[in-house]
Structures are given as C-alpha cells and as structure tokens.
Amino acid sequence: MENSGTLYLIGFALLFAGILVLVAAAIFAATRSRNAKTRTAGVIIISPFPIIFGSDKKTVKTLLILSTALMVLLVVAMLVYYFLIR
C-alpha cells in the first residue's frame, strides 16, 4: 500500500499530540491553586466498551457522553475506511 507511510505519520502525530496534552495538563495542575476543589475521572476503553470511573456524578456523566461519541465516531471512521478501500 502506498498510503502506509502517511498513516504512520498520522499515527505518530496523534501520539505526539497526546503526549503534549498530558504534559500541558500536568503543568496546569501543578500551577493551580491548592484550595480549589478537585474533580477527577478517567476512561479505559476496551474495544467498544468504556469503563468509566470518577469522583462525582457530573464528571462521570460528561465522560460517558464523550466516550460514547468517540466510539460512534470510531465506528463511522472504520466503516468509511472499509468502503473506500473496497
């Protein structure tokens, strides 16, 4: 496939962007006020099933909506990619 080089570059760029976001979040968290109320949450996505955990209902609900939207977007992207390659 002649597009494999492009896909590798896109994957590397996404990986690099994710690392930059993590570094920026760590810097932001370190410089924030210590008196602020902290809300934490996380998502582990295994295939199409998200495992969501968090410290309050609002944050968990937001992550549920975002992870569901991500899974729908992923399925649509896979279908589009499949039909374009065929």
Steps between C-alpha positions, in 0.01 A plus 500: 500500500632838413303678774666311786768768542233766536313291757818454702557876498142568611533243779829649616352852492202388710731329749715812525190721543377274781833526681490880465148507648615288796797728566282812475244349740774414750639853486151647536423278800830588667446875469137498614394625839519244780163610645302412187260208513639222284279271293660197344379248246637260246400271216648169394371398158512130423368444149161676485442484877610792719582444867442833672598601854493832679452696818163663422193430288531804273852413388412134444193600297710733284757227437224253416366735232849572362607136490175395333549771237858381449388141448233606247759711317742206498240263354405754232868554413558124473198457273603790277856366481371150416273620221764731351763224487259245343 
